[in-house]
Amino acid sequence: KSGNRIKIYDIITKKALDEYLPVDPITSKYLFFSELTNLYRYKDTICFFTSFTDTIFQIEKNRIFPRYIFDFGNHLIKKSVLYNNYSKVFEFGNKCIETSCIWDVNTILETDNFVFFRYRFKEDFYYSFFNKRTNQLMSSKYFFDDLCLNHKAKAIELITPIGSTNKSLLFRVEPYYFIKYINQLKN
């Protein structure tokens, strides 16, 4: 019995090649489905992150190592917040809000020039852009919606990045939000 962890599986030999990072049984209770999709590929590189750290890891055949570490400063989630015996997941979220932690890091998209991710701070969602060329990290709880409303819109949970151009980040919008936007335009 090896426990829960990231396993690299070879579909030809039908065997696990290697395994990394055991899944923490305590913090895994605080994850929602969207946070379980924490592997991504950038070109030929497989990367991994968790919702409770400031690090994106790179996975290679025989090792795993930090690819990016973002400085959340005093807002990095503290172990005393993570390792508390909450009876409900919402108690954990409320504690993160109360202690001003950055949490719920997810939805990572990496391009040649940027790393994009979304996180929660206090009661708001934020979008962050890390410029690989300048090493600058920019965050905002707003974005410019040029499709429907043609003005600044607040970051929400169900808008997900799917790609980018040289000047724009492309998002997938849940259908009911899209319909809501269209109906707002009609009124």
C-alpha positions, 0 to 999 in steps of 0.5 A: 500500500503506497497511499495517495500520491502523484503517480507517473503511469506508462500506458505501454507497460501499464506500470507506475514509473515513479510516484511523488508527493504524498497527498496530505490527508488533512488538507485534501478535505478542503479541496473542491473538484476544480482544485483537483485538476492541479497538473498541467503541461507546458510544451513538454514539461509536466507541472504540479501545484497545490491550492495551499502553497506558493510553488509550482513544481516541475515533474521529471522522470526521476525527480520533482523540483520547484519551477516557480515560487511566488512570494505571498509574503505574510499572506501565505497560508499558515500551518495553524490554519491548514492543520486545524480540525474543522468539521466543515470545509466552509469553516476552513474557508472562513478561517482563511478569510479571517486570517487574510491568507491567500488560498484556493490557488488554481486555474494555472495557465502557462504560455511563453511569456506569462504564468496566469493563475487565480486565487482567493484573498479575503472574500474576493477572487484575484487573477495573477499574471507573472511576466516571465520576461520581467519577473513581475507578478501582477494581481487584480480582482478585476479584468476588462470584459471586451466581449459583452460588457465592454468595461471592467468586470469583477473576477469570479470563480467560473471564468477560466483561462483557456489560452492567450494571444500576444495582447489578450488572455482568452477565457471560457465563460460558463453559459449561464454567466454568458446569458446573464451578461447578454440579458444585462445588455438587453436591459 
